[in-house]
Amino acid sequence: MKHNSIVERLAAKAIGLGVGTLVVEYKDGCEEVFALKNGAGYGIARFNSSSPEAASLRDELHGVARRKRRITVGGCEYELRGRVFESFGENAFRVEFRRVEKTAQ
């Protein structure tokens, strides 16, 4: 399935790696995206902070922090939950995703 939003594309990439958490932090003029697994972070993307992509990413992350989002990856549905926190005086973001079990109808 094609994911149009940057957050959805990054979440799909992380889910494919078997990871359940994304962290986005500002460092040296860039928004750096890490996939967390067992306490270790793996860099999976980097956006110049002044780029349109980084601005869109930040807007989407604020949206996920305000309201959960669901996406489908590989035929499975996942719920994305986000939060905003401060890291060295800058906004940073954490998005956790978990698989949603479908109920029998």
SEFIZA-3560 file (N, C-alpha, C; in Angstrom, 3 decimals):
REM SEFIZA-3560
<numar><xx>0.841</xx><yy>-1.177</yy><zz>0.000</zz><atom>N</atom></numar>
<numar><xx>0.000</xx><yy>0.000</yy><zz>0.000</zz><atom>CA</atom></numar>
<numar><xx>0.888</xx><yy>1.243</yy><zz>0.000</zz><atom>C</atom></numar>
<numar><xx>0.513</xx><yy>2.224</yy><zz>-0.792</zz><atom>N</atom></numar>
<numar><xx>1.269</xx><yy>3.464</yy><zz>-0.868</zz><atom>CA</atom></numar>
<numar><xx>0.844</xx><yy>4.387</yy><zz>0.264</zz><atom>C</atom></numar>
<numar><xx>1.829</xx><yy>4.933</yy><zz>0.965</zz><atom>N</atom></numar>
<numar><xx>1.567</xx><yy>5.859</yy><zz>2.052</zz><atom>CA</atom></numar>
<numar><xx>1.952</xx><yy>7.254</yy><zz>1.583</zz><atom>C</atom></numar>
<numar><xx>0.981</xx><yy>8.184</yy><zz>1.638</zz><atom>N</atom></numar>
<numar><xx>1.210</xx><yy>9.534</yy><zz>1.143</zz><atom>CA</atom></numar>
<numar><xx>1.892</xx><yy>10.435</yy><zz>2.157</zz><atom>C</atom></numar>
<numar><xx>1.646</xx><yy>10.220</yy><zz>3.436</zz><atom>N</atom></numar>
<numar><xx>2.234</xx><yy>11.107</yy><zz>4.432</zz><atom>CA</atom></numar>
<numar><xx>3.643</xx><yy>10.648</yy><zz>4.793</zz><atom>C</atom></numar>
<numar><xx>4.460</xx><yy>11.602</yy><zz>5.189</zz><atom>N</atom></numar>
<numar><xx>5.840</xx><yy>11.288</yy><zz>5.571</zz><atom>CA</atom></numar>
<numar><xx>5.843</xx><yy>10.401</yy><zz>6.810</zz><atom>C</atom></numar>
<numar><xx>5.009</xx><yy>10.717</yy><zz>7.786</zz><atom>N</atom></numar>
<numar><xx>4.953</xx><yy>9.918</yy><zz>9.013</zz><atom>CA</atom></numar>
<numar><xx>4.547</xx><yy>8.485</yy><zz>8.691</zz><atom>C</atom></numar>
<numar><xx>3.569</xx><yy>8.316</yy><zz>7.821</zz><atom>N</atom></numar>
<numar><xx>3.130</xx><yy>6.965</yy><zz>7.456</zz><atom>CA</atom></numar>
<numar><xx>4.241</xx><yy>6.202</yy><zz>6.741</zz><atom>C</atom></numar>
<numar><xx>4.967</xx><yy>6.866</yy><zz>5.844</zz><atom>N</atom></numar>
<numar><xx>6.081</xx><yy>6.193</yy><zz>5.151</zz><atom>CA</atom></numar>
<numar><xx>7.162</xx><yy>5.773</yy><zz>6.136</zz><atom>C</atom></numar>
<numar><xx>7.499</xx><yy>6.658</yy><zz>7.085</zz><atom>N</atom></numar>
<numar><xx>8.522</xx><yy>6.334</yy><zz>8.083</zz><atom>CA</atom></numar>
<numar><xx>8.048</xx><yy>5.218</yy><zz>9.004</zz><atom>C</atom></numar>
<numar><xx>6.789</xx><yy>5.259</yy><zz>9.415</zz><atom>N</atom></numar>
<numar><xx>6.240</xx><yy>4.199</yy><zz>10.269</zz><atom>CA</atom></numar>
<numar><xx>6.249</xx><yy>2.864</yy><zz>9.536</zz><atom>C</atom></numar>
<numar><xx>5.862</xx><yy>2.859</yy><zz>8.270</zz><atom>N</atom></numar>
<numar><xx>5.862</xx><yy>1.620</yy><zz>7.480</zz><atom>CA</atom></numar>
<numar><xx>7.272</xx><yy>1.055</yy><zz>7.372</zz><atom>C</atom></numar>
<numar><xx>8.249</xx><yy>1.934</yy><zz>7.183</zz><atom>N</atom></numar>
<numar><xx>9.646</xx><yy>1.495</yy><zz>7.097</zz><atom>CA</atom></numar>
<numar><xx>10.084</xx><yy>0.874</yy><zz>8.422</zz><atom>C</atom></numar>
<numar><xx>9.740</xx><yy>1.530</yy><zz>9.535</zz><atom>N</atom></numar>
<numar><xx>10.113</xx><yy>1.028</yy><zz>10.852</zz><atom>CA</atom></numar>
<numar><xx>9.410</xx><yy>-0.294</yy><zz>11.164</zz><atom>C</atom></numar>
<numar><xx>8.133</xx><yy>-0.390</yy><zz>10.831</zz><atom>N</atom></numar>
<numar><xx>7.386</xx><yy>-1.628</yy><zz>11.054</zz><atom>CA</atom></numar>
<numar><xx>8.033</xx><yy>-2.762</yy><zz>10.266</zz><atom>C</atom></numar>
<numar><xx>8.453</xx><yy>-2.474</yy><zz>9.035</zz><atom>N</atom></numar>
<numar><xx>9.144</xx><yy>-3.468</yy><zz>8.221</zz><atom>CA</atom></numar>
<numar><xx>10.448</xx><yy>-3.940</yy><zz>8.847</zz><atom>C</atom></numar>
<numar><xx>11.054</xx><yy>-3.090</yy><zz>9.654</zz><atom>N</atom></numar>
<numar><xx>12.290</xx><yy>-3.451</yy><zz>10.360</zz><atom>CA</atom></numar>
<numar><xx>12.016</xx><yy>-4.154</yy><zz>11.691</zz><atom>C</atom></numar>
<numar><xx>10.730</xx><yy>-4.291</yy><zz>12.028</zz><atom>N</atom></numar>
<numar><xx>10.362</xx><yy>-4.938</yy><zz>13.279</zz><atom>CA</atom></numar>
<numar><xx>10.485</xx><yy>-4.029</yy><zz>14.488</zz><atom>C</atom></numar>
<numar><xx>10.350</xx><yy>-2.738</yy><zz>14.263</zz><atom>N</atom></numar>
<numar><xx>10.510</xx><yy>-1.744</yy><zz>15.318</zz><atom>CA</atom></numar>
<numar><xx>9.153</xx><yy>-1.178</yy><zz>15.699</zz><atom>C</atom></numar>
<numar><xx>8.987</xx><yy>-0.749</yy><zz>16.958</zz><atom>N</atom></numar>
<numar><xx>7.708</xx><yy>-0.236</yy><zz>17.412</zz><atom>CA</atom></numar>
<numar><xx>7.692</xx><yy>1.233</yy><zz>17.773</zz><atom>C</atom></numar>
<numar><xx>8.818</xx><yy>1.943</yy><zz>17.617</zz><atom>N</atom></numar>
<numar><xx>8.882</xx><yy>3.342</yy><zz>18.029</zz><atom>CA</atom></numar>
<numar><xx>9.766</xx><yy>4.148</yy><zz>17.085</zz><atom>C</atom></numar>
<numar><xx>9.300</xx><yy>5.360</yy><zz>16.774</zz><atom>N</atom></numar>
<numar><xx>10.100</xx><yy>6.338</yy><zz>16.034</zz><atom>CA</atom></numar>
<numar><xx>10.358</xx><yy>7.525</yy><zz>16.949</zz><atom>C</atom></numar>
<numar><xx>11.554</xx><yy>8.093</yy><zz>16.860</zz><atom>N</atom></numar>
<numar><xx>11.886</xx><yy>9.330</yy><zz>17.554</zz><atom>CA</atom></numar>
<numar><xx>12.436</xx><yy>10.293</yy><zz>16.514</zz><atom>C</atom></numar>
<numar><xx>11.945</xx><yy>11.537</yy><zz>16.547</zz><atom>N</atom></numar>
<numar><xx>12.419</xx><yy>12.570</yy><zz>15.623</zz><atom>CA</atom></numar>
<numar><xx>12.968</xx><yy>13.709</yy><zz>16.466</zz><atom>C</atom></numar>
<numar><xx>14.250</xx><yy>14.038</yy><zz>16.246</zz><atom>N</atom></numar>
<numar><xx>14.917</xx><yy>15.095</yy><zz>17.002</zz><atom>CA</atom></numar>
<numar><xx>15.664</xx><yy>16.014</yy><zz>16.063</zz><atom>C</atom></numar>
<numar><xx>15.800</xx><yy>17.266</yy><zz>16.492</zz><atom>N</atom></numar>
<numar><xx>16.570</xx><yy>18.256</yy><zz>15.739</zz><atom>CA</atom></numar>
<numar><xx>18.039</xx><yy>18.140</yy><zz>16.139</zz><atom>C</atom></numar>
<numar><xx>18.923</xx><yy>18.131</yy><zz>15.140</zz><atom>N</atom></numar>
<numar><xx>20.363</xx><yy>18.122</yy><zz>15.412</zz><atom>CA</atom></numar>
<numar><xx>21.095</xx><yy>18.693</yy><zz>14.209</zz><atom>C</atom></numar>
<numar><xx>21.920</xx><yy>19.688</yy><zz>14.456</zz><atom>N</atom></numar>
<numar><xx>22.785</xx><yy>20.268</yy><zz>13.425</zz><atom>CA</atom></numar>
<numar><xx>22.037</xx><yy>20.677</yy><zz>12.164</zz><atom>C</atom></numar>
<numar><xx>20.895</xx><yy>21.338</yy><zz>12.329</zz><atom>N</atom></numar>
<numar><xx>20.139</xx><yy>21.843</yy><zz>11.190</zz><atom>CA</atom></numar>
<numar><xx>19.286</xx><yy>20.812</yy><zz>10.476</zz><atom>C</atom></numar>
<numar><xx>19.136</xx><yy>19.638</yy><zz>11.080</zz><atom>N</atom></numar>
<numar><xx>18.352</xx><yy>18.568</yy><zz>10.452</zz><atom>CA</atom></numar>
<numar><xx>17.386</xx><yy>17.941</yy><zz>11.444</zz><atom>C</atom></numar>
<numar><xx>16.303</xx><yy>17.420</yy><zz>10.907</zz><atom>N</atom></numar>
<numar><xx>15.385</xx><yy>16.582</yy><zz>11.674</zz><atom>CA</atom></numar>
<numar><xx>15.858</xx><yy>15.154</yy><zz>11.442</zz><atom>C</atom></numar>
<numar><xx>16.322</xx><yy>14.505</yy><zz>12.490</zz><atom>N</atom></numar>
<numar><xx>16.828</xx><yy>13.145</yy><zz>12.379</zz><atom>CA</atom></numar>
<numar><xx>15.781</xx><yy>12.170</yy><zz>12.904</zz><atom>C</atom></numar>
<numar><xx>15.555</xx><yy>11.100</yy><zz>12.147</zz><atom>N</atom></numar>
<numar><xx>14.529</xx><yy>10.111</yy><zz>12.478</zz><atom>CA</atom></numar>
<numar><xx>15.219</xx><yy>8.809</yy><zz>12.868</zz><atom>C</atom></numar>
<numar><xx>14.883</xx><yy>8.335</yy><zz>14.067</zz><atom>N</atom></numar>
<numar><xx>15.461</xx><yy>7.098</yy><zz>14.583</zz><atom>CA</atom></numar>
<numar><xx>14.357</xx><yy>6.082</yy><zz>14.831</zz><atom>C</atom></numar>
<numar><xx>14.636</xx><yy>4.837</yy><zz>14.502</zz><atom>N</atom></numar>
<numar><xx>13.764</xx><yy>3.724</yy><zz>14.842</zz><atom>CA</atom></numar>
<numar><xx>14.366</xx><yy>3.076</yy><zz>16.084</zz><atom>C</atom></numar>
<numar><xx>13.566</xx><yy>2.926</yy><zz>17.137</zz><atom>N</atom></numar>
<numar><xx>14.069</xx><yy>2.353</yy><zz>18.385</zz><atom>CA</atom></numar>
<numar><xx>13.681</xx><yy>0.895</yy><zz>18.512</zz><atom>C</atom></numar>
<numar><xx>14.680</xx><yy>0.079</yy><zz>18.869</zz><atom>N</atom></numar>
<numar><xx>14.427</xx><yy>-1.339</yy><zz>19.113</zz><atom>CA</atom></numar>
<numar><xx>15.332</xx><yy>-1.780</yy><zz>20.255</zz><atom>C</atom></numar>
<numar><xx>14.717</xx><yy>-2.308</yy><zz>21.296</zz><atom>N</atom></numar>
<numar><xx>15.454</xx><yy>-2.783</yy><zz>22.465</zz><atom>CA</atom></numar>
<numar><xx>16.401</xx><yy>-1.724</yy><zz>23.027</zz><atom>C</atom></numar>
<numar><xx>15.953</xx><yy>-0.479</yy><zz>23.053</zz><atom>N</atom></numar>
<numar><xx>16.739</xx><yy>0.601</yy><zz>23.626</zz><atom>CA</atom></numar>
<numar><xx>17.793</xx><yy>1.194</yy><zz>22.713</zz><atom>C</atom></numar>
<numar><xx>17.957</xx><yy>0.644</yy><zz>21.526</zz><atom>N</atom></numar>
<numar><xx>18.951</xx><yy>1.170</yy><zz>20.575</zz><atom>CA</atom></numar>
<numar><xx>18.237</xx><yy>1.915</yy><zz>19.450</zz><atom>C</atom></numar>
<numar><xx>18.803</xx><yy>3.035</yy><zz>19.023</zz><atom>N</atom></numar>
<numar><xx>18.224</xx><yy>3.824</yy><zz>17.947</zz><atom>CA</atom></numar>
<numar><xx>18.993</xx><yy>3.645</yy><zz>16.650</zz><atom>C</atom></numar>
<numar><xx>18.267</xx><yy>3.458</yy><zz>15.574</zz><atom>N</atom></numar>
<numar><xx>18.856</xx><yy>3.300</yy><zz>14.245</zz><atom>CA</atom></numar>
<numar><xx>18.370</xx><yy>4.442</yy><zz>13.370</zz><atom>C</atom></numar>
<numar><xx>19.277</xx><yy>5.212</yy><zz>12.812</zz><atom>N</atom></numar>
<numar><xx>18.892</xx><yy>6.310</yy><zz>11.943</zz><atom>CA</atom></numar>
<numar><xx>18.291</xx><yy>5.784</yy><zz>10.653</zz><atom>C</atom></numar>
<numar><xx>17.052</xx><yy>6.231</yy><zz>10.340</zz><atom>N</atom></numar>
<numar><xx>16.410</xx><yy>5.757</yy><zz>9.113</zz><atom>CA</atom></numar>
<numar><xx>16.103</xx><yy>6.888</yy><zz>8.137</zz><atom>C</atom></numar>
<numar><xx>16.202</xx><yy>8.148</yy><zz>8.594</zz><atom>N</atom></numar>
<numar><xx>15.942</xx><yy>9.277</yy><zz>7.694</zz><atom>CA</atom></numar>
<numar><xx>16.507</xx><yy>10.549</yy><zz>8.308</zz><atom>C</atom></numar>
<numar><xx>16.721</xx><yy>11.530</yy><zz>7.425</zz><atom>N</atom></numar>
<numar><xx>17.240</xx><yy>12.830</yy><zz>7.858</zz><atom>CA</atom></numar>
<numar><xx>16.725</xx><yy>13.874</yy><zz>6.880</zz><atom>C</atom></numar>
<numar><xx>16.172</xx><yy>14.963</yy><zz>7.418</zz><atom>N</atom></numar>
<numar><xx>15.615</xx><yy>16.032</yy><zz>6.593</zz><atom>CA</atom></numar>
<numar><xx>16.233</xx><yy>17.355</yy><zz>7.008</zz><atom>C</atom></numar>
<numar><xx>16.648</xx><yy>18.166</yy><zz>6.044</zz><atom>N</atom></numar>
<numar><xx>17.117</xx><yy>19.504</yy><zz>6.346</zz><atom>CA</atom></numar>
<numar><xx>15.967</xx><yy>20.255</yy><zz>7.001</zz><atom>C</atom></numar>
<numar><xx>16.200</xx><yy>20.848</yy><zz>8.174</zz><atom>N</atom></numar>
<numar><xx>15.120</xx><yy>21.463</yy><zz>8.955</zz><atom>CA</atom></numar>
<numar><xx>14.387</xx><yy>22.578</yy><zz>8.231</zz><atom>C</atom></numar>
<numar><xx>15.043</xx><yy>23.228</yy><zz>7.285</zz><atom>N</atom></numar>
<numar><xx>14.385</xx><yy>24.319</yy><zz>6.566</zz><atom>CA</atom></numar>
<numar><xx>13.658</xx><yy>23.846</yy><zz>5.309</zz><atom>C</atom></numar>
<numar><xx>13.672</xx><yy>22.545</yy><zz>5.036</zz><atom>N</atom></numar>
<numar><xx>13.043</xx><yy>22.015</yy><zz>3.830</zz><atom>CA</atom></numar>
<numar><xx>11.536</xx><yy>21.877</yy><zz>4.010</zz><atom>C</atom></numar>
<numar><xx>10.789</xx><yy>21.885</yy><zz>2.897</zz><atom>N</atom></numar>
<numar><xx>9.336</xx><yy>21.661</yy><zz>2.975</zz><atom>CA</atom></numar>
<numar><xx>8.987</xx><yy>20.296</yy><zz>3.577</zz><atom>C</atom></numar>
<numar><xx>9.816</xx><yy>19.281</yy><zz>3.313</zz><atom>N</atom></numar>
<numar><xx>9.562</xx><yy>17.945</yy><zz>3.853</zz><atom>CA</atom></numar>
<numar><xx>9.644</xx><yy>17.952</yy><zz>5.374</zz><atom>C</atom></numar>
<numar><xx>10.641</xx><yy>18.656</yy><zz>5.932</zz><atom>N</atom></numar>
<numar><xx>10.791</xx><yy>18.721</yy><zz>7.387</zz><atom>CA</atom></numar>
<numar><xx>9.623</xx><yy>19.477</yy><zz>8.012</zz><atom>C</atom></numar>
<numar><xx>9.195</xx><yy>20.555</yy><zz>7.369</zz><atom>N</atom></numar>
<numar><xx>8.046</xx><yy>21.316</yy><zz>7.880</zz><atom>CA</atom></numar>
<numar><xx>6.792</xx><yy>20.443</yy><zz>7.875</zz><atom>C</atom></numar>
<numar><xx>6.585</xx><yy>19.707</yy><zz>6.797</zz><atom>N</atom></numar>
<numar><xx>5.433</xx><yy>18.804</yy><zz>6.698</zz><atom>CA</atom></numar>
<numar><xx>5.523</xx><yy>17.704</yy><zz>7.755</zz><atom>C</atom></numar>
<numar><xx>6.714</xx><yy>17.154</yy><zz>7.951</zz><atom>N</atom></numar>
<numar><xx>6.924</xx><yy>16.119</yy><zz>8.960</zz><atom>CA</atom></numar>
<numar><xx>6.562</xx><yy>16.644</yy><zz>10.347</zz><atom>C</atom></numar>
<numar><xx>7.046</xx><yy>17.822</yy><zz>10.698</zz><atom>N</atom></numar>
<numar><xx>6.731</xx><yy>18.402</yy><zz>12.015</zz><atom>CA</atom></numar>
<numar><xx>5.226</xx><yy>18.619</yy><zz>12.177</zz><atom>C</atom></numar>
<numar><xx>4.570</xx><yy>19.138</yy><zz>11.139</zz><atom>N</atom></numar>
<numar><xx>3.115</xx><yy>19.342</yy><zz>11.199</zz><atom>CA</atom></numar>
<numar><xx>2.383</xx><yy>18.019</yy><zz>11.418</zz><atom>C</atom></numar>
<numar><xx>2.787</xx><yy>16.994</yy><zz>10.682</zz><atom>N</atom></numar>
<numar><xx>2.153</xx><yy>15.685</yy><zz>10.823</zz><atom>CA</atom></numar>
<numar><xx>2.385</xx><yy>15.105</yy><zz>12.217</zz><atom>C</atom></numar>
<numar><xx>3.602</xx><yy>15.280</yy><zz>12.742</zz><atom>N</atom></numar>
<numar><xx>3.917</xx><yy>14.756</yy><zz>14.068</zz><atom>CA</atom></numar>
<numar><xx>3.096</xx><yy>15.450</yy><zz>15.154</zz><atom>C</atom></numar>
<numar><xx>2.901</xx><yy>16.761</yy><zz>15.016</zz><atom>N</atom></numar>
<numar><xx>2.036</xx><yy>17.469</yy><zz>15.957</zz><atom>CA</atom></numar>
<numar><xx>0.606</xx><yy>16.922</yy><zz>15.865</zz><atom>C</atom></numar>
<numar><xx>0.157</xx><yy>16.631</yy><zz>14.648</zz><atom>N</atom></numar>
<numar><xx>-1.180</xx><yy>16.062</yy><zz>14.455</zz><atom>CA</atom></numar>
<numar><xx>-1.327</xx><yy>14.698</yy><zz>15.106</zz><atom>C</atom></numar>
<numar><xx>-0.317</xx><yy>13.839</yy><zz>14.963</zz><atom>N</atom></numar>
<numar><xx>-0.363</xx><yy>12.505</yy><zz>15.575</zz><atom>CA</atom></numar>
<numar><xx>-0.329</xx><yy>12.627</yy><zz>17.101</zz><atom>C</atom></numar>
<numar><xx>0.365</xx><yy>13.641</yy><zz>17.610</zz><atom>N</atom></numar>
<numar><xx>0.405</xx><yy>13.853</yy><zz>19.065</zz><atom>CA</atom></numar>
<numar><xx>-0.966</xx><yy>14.291</yy><zz>19.592</zz><atom>C</atom></numar>
<numar><xx>-1.719</xx><yy>15.021</yy><zz>18.775</zz><atom>N</atom></numar>
<numar><xx>-3.055</xx><yy>15.464</yy><zz>19.181</zz><atom>CA</atom></numar>
<numar><xx>-4.097</xx><yy>14.367</yy><zz>19.030</zz><atom>C</atom></numar>
<numar><xx>-3.930</xx><yy>13.544</yy><zz>18.011</zz><atom>N</atom></numar>
<numar><xx>-4.952</xx><yy>12.542</yy><zz>17.704</zz><atom>CA</atom></numar>
<numar><xx>-4.296</xx><yy>11.294</yy><zz>17.113</zz><atom>C</atom></numar>
<numar><xx>-4.661</xx><yy>10.130</yy><zz>17.656</zz><atom>N</atom></numar>
<numar><xx>-4.117</xx><yy>8.866</yy><zz>17.144</zz><atom>CA</atom></numar>
<numar><xx>-4.463</xx><yy>8.701</yy><zz>15.667</zz><atom>C</atom></numar>
<numar><xx>-3.657</xx><yy>7.932</yy><zz>14.975</zz><atom>N</atom></numar>
<numar><xx>-3.898</xx><yy>7.665</yy><zz>13.561</zz><atom>CA</atom></numar>
<numar><xx>-3.733</xx><yy>6.166</yy><zz>13.330</zz><atom>C</atom></numar>
<numar><xx>-4.467</xx><yy>5.651</yy><zz>12.370</zz><atom>N</atom></numar>
<numar><xx>-4.329</xx><yy>4.234</yy><zz>12.000</zz><atom>CA</atom></numar>
<numar><xx>-3.823</xx><yy>4.138</yy><zz>10.570</zz><atom>C</atom></numar>
<numar><xx>-2.931</xx><yy>3.173</yy><zz>10.373</zz><atom>N</atom></numar>
<numar><xx>-2.417</xx><yy>2.910</yy><zz>9.031</zz><atom>CA</atom></numar>
<numar><xx>-2.422</xx><yy>1.400</yy><zz>8.812</zz><atom>C</atom></numar>
<numar><xx>-2.360</xx><yy>1.013</yy><zz>7.555</zz><atom>N</atom></numar>
<numar><xx>-2.286</xx><yy>-0.397</yy><zz>7.205</zz><atom>CA</atom></numar>
<numar><xx>-0.941</xx><yy>-0.657</yy><zz>6.531</zz><atom>C</atom></numar>
<numar><xx>-0.232</xx><yy>-1.646</yy><zz>7.041</zz><atom>N</atom></numar>
<numar><xx>1.069</xx><yy>-2.033</yy><zz>6.494</zz><atom>CA</atom></numar>
<numar><xx>1.060</xx><yy>-3.549</yy><zz>6.339</zz><atom>C</atom></numar>
<numar><xx>1.301</xx><yy>-4.019</yy><zz>5.134</zz><atom>N</atom></numar>
<numar><xx>1.349</xx><yy>-5.457</yy><zz>4.891</zz><atom>CA</atom></numar>
<numar><xx>0.072</xx><yy>-6.179</yy><zz>5.277</zz><atom>C</atom></numar>
<numar><xx>-1.082</xx><yy>-5.521</yy><zz>5.086</zz><atom>N</atom></numar>
<numar><xx>-2.364</xx><yy>-6.135</yy><zz>5.400</zz><atom>CA</atom></numar>
<numar><xx>-2.747</xx><yy>-6.077</yy><zz>6.867</zz><atom>C</atom></numar>
<numar><xx>-1.886</xx><yy>-5.524</yy><zz>7.720</zz><atom>N</atom></numar>
<numar><xx>-2.176</xx><yy>-5.399</yy><zz>9.150</zz><atom>CA</atom></numar>
<numar><xx>-2.403</xx><yy>-3.937</yy><zz>9.497</zz><atom>C</atom></numar>
<numar><xx>-3.322</xx><yy>-3.713</yy><zz>10.420</zz><atom>N</atom></numar>
<numar><xx>-3.617</xx><yy>-2.353</yy><zz>10.836</zz><atom>CA</atom></numar>
<numar><xx>-2.812</xx><yy>-2.006</yy><zz>12.091</zz><atom>C</atom></numar>
<numar><xx>-2.268</xx><yy>-0.796</yy><zz>12.105</zz><atom>N</atom></numar>
<numar><xx>-1.471</xx><yy>-0.313</yy><zz>13.231</zz><atom>CA</atom></numar>
<numar><xx>-2.015</xx><yy>1.021</yy><zz>13.703</zz><atom>C</atom></numar>
<numar><xx>-1.953</xx><yy>1.239</yy><zz>15.013</zz><atom>N</atom></numar>
<numar><xx>-2.354</xx><yy>2.511</yy><zz>15.594</zz><atom>CA</atom></numar>
<numar><xx>-1.088</xx><yy>3.283</yy><zz>15.950</zz><atom>C</atom></numar>
<numar><xx>-1.024</xx><yy>4.533</yy><zz>15.505</zz><atom>N</atom></numar>
<numar><xx>0.105</xx><yy>5.406</yy><zz>15.796</zz><atom>CA</atom></numar>
<numar><xx>-0.306</xx><yy>6.365</yy><zz>16.908</zz><atom>C</atom></numar>
<numar><xx>0.512</xx><yy>6.446</yy><zz>17.943</zz><atom>N</atom></numar>
<numar><xx>0.291</xx><yy>7.379</yy><zz>19.054</zz><atom>CA</atom></numar>
<numar><xx>1.550</xx><yy>8.214</yy><zz>19.198</zz><atom>C</atom></numar>
<numar><xx>1.376</xx><yy>9.519</yy><zz>19.232</zz><atom>N</atom></numar>
<numar><xx>2.539</xx><yy>10.391</yy><zz>19.312</zz><atom>CA</atom></numar>
<numar><xx>2.525</xx><yy>11.279</yy><zz>20.526</zz><atom>C</atom></numar>
<numar><xx>3.699</xx><yy>11.789</yy><zz>20.850</zz><atom>N</atom></numar>
<numar><xx>3.814</xx><yy>12.800</yy><zz>21.893</zz><atom>CA</atom></numar>
<numar><xx>4.976</xx><yy>13.721</yy><zz>21.546</zz><atom>C</atom></numar>
<numar><xx>4.898</xx><yy>14.928</yy><zz>22.080</zz><atom>N</atom></numar>
<numar><xx>5.934</xx><yy>15.932</yy><zz>21.871</zz><atom>CA</atom></numar>
<numar><xx>6.656</xx><yy>16.107</yy><zz>23.201</zz><atom>C</atom></numar>
<numar><xx>7.978</xx><yy>16.186</yy><zz>23.149</zz><atom>N</atom></numar>
<numar><xx>8.747</xx><yy>16.444</yy><zz>24.362</zz><atom>CA</atom></numar>
<numar><xx>9.892</xx><yy>17.385</yy><zz>24.015</zz><atom>C</atom></numar>
<numar><xx>10.532</xx><yy>17.896</yy><zz>25.037</zz><atom>N</atom></numar>
<numar><xx>11.634</xx><yy>18.826</yy><zz>24.808</zz><atom>CA</atom></numar>
<numar><xx>12.964</xx><yy>18.089</yy><zz>24.906</zz><atom>C</atom></numar>
<numar><xx>13.837</xx><yy>18.384</yy><zz>23.954</zz><atom>N</atom></numar>
<numar><xx>15.171</xx><yy>17.810</yy><zz>23.947</zz><atom>CA</atom></numar>
<numar><xx>16.158</xx><yy>18.926</yy><zz>23.635</zz><atom>C</atom></numar>
<numar><xx>16.924</xx><yy>19.323</yy><zz>24.617</zz><atom>N</atom></numar>
<numar><xx>17.913</xx><yy>20.393</yy><zz>24.471</zz><atom>CA</atom></numar>
<numar><xx>17.290</xx><yy>21.679</yy><zz>23.923</zz><atom>C</atom></numar>
<numar><xx>16.121</xx><yy>22.028</yy><zz>24.455</zz><atom>N</atom></numar>
<numar><xx>15.464</xx><yy>23.278</yy><zz>24.089</zz><atom>CA</atom></numar>
<numar><xx>14.691</xx><yy>23.240</yy><zz>22.785</zz><atom>C</atom></numar>
<numar><xx>14.617</xx><yy>22.103</yy><zz>22.141</zz><atom>N</atom></numar>
<numar><xx>13.892</xx><yy>21.950</yy><zz>20.872</zz><atom>CA</atom></numar>
<numar><xx>12.780</xx><yy>20.924</yy><zz>21.051</zz><atom>C</atom></numar>
<numar><xx>11.713</xx><yy>21.068</yy><zz>20.254</zz><atom>N</atom></numar>
<numar><xx>10.666</xx><yy>20.042</yy><zz>20.246</zz><atom>CA</atom></numar>
<numar><xx>11.222</xx><yy>18.772</yy><zz>19.625</zz><atom>C</atom></numar>
<numar><xx>10.922</xx><yy>17.662</yy><zz>20.254</zz><atom>N</atom></numar>
<numar><xx>11.254</xx><yy>16.346</yy><zz>19.716</zz><atom>CA</atom></numar>
<numar><xx>9.958</xx><yy>15.538</yy><zz>19.757</zz><atom>C</atom></numar>
<numar><xx>9.920</xx><yy>14.461</yy><zz>18.998</zz><atom>N</atom></numar>
<numar><xx>8.683</xx><yy>13.693</yy><zz>18.861</zz><atom>CA</atom></numar>
<numar><xx>8.968</xx><yy>12.209</yy><zz>19.049</zz><atom>C</atom></numar>
<numar><xx>7.996</xx><yy>11.533</yy><zz>19.630</zz><atom>N</atom></numar>
<numar><xx>8.062</xx><yy>10.084</yy><zz>19.784</zz><atom>CA</atom></numar>
<numar><xx>6.737</xx><yy>9.530</yy><zz>19.270</zz><atom>C</atom></numar>
<numar><xx>6.813</xx><yy>8.580</yy><zz>18.370</zz><atom>N</atom></numar>
<numar><xx>5.617</xx><yy>7.937</yy><zz>17.827</zz><atom>CA</atom></numar>
<numar><xx>5.753</xx><yy>6.442</yy><zz>18.083</zz><atom>C</atom></numar>
<numar><xx>4.780</xx><yy>5.914</yy><zz>18.795</zz><atom>N</atom></numar>
<numar><xx>4.750</xx><yy>4.477</yy><zz>19.049</zz><atom>CA</atom></numar>
<numar><xx>3.616</xx><yy>3.870</yy><zz>18.241</zz><atom>C</atom></numar>
<numar><xx>3.831</xx><yy>2.693</yy><zz>17.732</zz><atom>N</atom></numar>
<numar><xx>2.779</xx><yy>2.033</yy><zz>16.969</zz><atom>CA</atom></numar>
<numar><xx>2.631</xx><yy>0.604</yy><zz>17.452</zz><atom>C</atom></numar>
<numar><xx>1.394</xx><yy>0.190</yy><zz>17.446</zz><atom>N</atom></numar>
<numar><xx>1.090</xx><yy>-1.180</yy><zz>17.850</zz><atom>CA</atom></numar>
<numar><xx>0.065</xx><yy>-1.751</yy><zz>16.890</zz><atom>C</atom></numar>
<numar><xx>0.152</xx><yy>-3.029</yy><zz>16.723</zz><atom>N</atom></numar>
<numar><xx>-0.777</xx><yy>-3.711</yy><zz>15.830</zz><atom>CA</atom></numar>
<numar><xx>-2.154</xx><yy>-3.766</yy><zz>16.466</zz><atom>C</atom></numar>
<numar><xx>-3.165</xx><yy>-3.490</yy><zz>15.675</zz><atom>N</atom></numar>
<numar><xx>-4.543</xx><yy>-3.514</yy><zz>16.140</zz><atom>CA</atom></numar>
<numar><xx>-5.135</xx><yy>-4.860</yy><zz>15.755</zz><atom>C</atom></numar>
<numar><xx>-5.606</xx><yy>-5.574</yy><zz>16.762</zz><atom>N</atom></numar>
<numar><xx>-6.235</xx><yy>-6.866</yy><zz>16.509</zz><atom>CA</atom></numar>
<numar><xx>-7.645</xx><yy>-6.632</yy><zz>16.001</zz><atom>C</atom></numar>
<numar><xx>-7.960</xx><yy>-7.249</yy><zz>14.903</zz><atom>N</atom></numar>
<numar><xx>-9.312</xx><yy>-7.110</yy><zz>14.345</zz><atom>CA</atom></numar>
<numar><xx>-10.264</xx><yy>-7.999</yy><zz>15.133</zz><atom>C</atom></numar>
<numar><xx>-11.417</xx><yy>-7.430</yy><zz>15.467</zz><atom>N</atom></numar>
<numar><xx>-12.423</xx><yy>-8.189</yy><zz>16.198</zz><atom>CA</atom></numar>
<numar><xx>-13.355</xx><yy>-8.884</yy><zz>15.210</zz><atom>C</atom></numar>
<numar><xx>-13.836</xx><yy>-10.035</yy><zz>15.586</zz><atom>N</atom></numar>
<numar><xx>-14.763</xx><yy>-10.777</yy><zz>14.736</zz><atom>CA</atom></numar>
<numar><xx>-16.103</xx><yy>-10.054</yy><zz>14.703</zz><atom>C</atom></numar>
<numar><xx>-16.686</xx><yy>-9.985</yy><zz>13.524</zz><atom>N</atom></numar>
<numar><xx>-17.973</xx><yy>-9.280</yy><zz>13.375</zz><atom>CA</atom></numar>
<numar><xx>-19.081</xx><yy>-10.229</yy><zz>13.088</zz><atom>C</atom></numar>
//
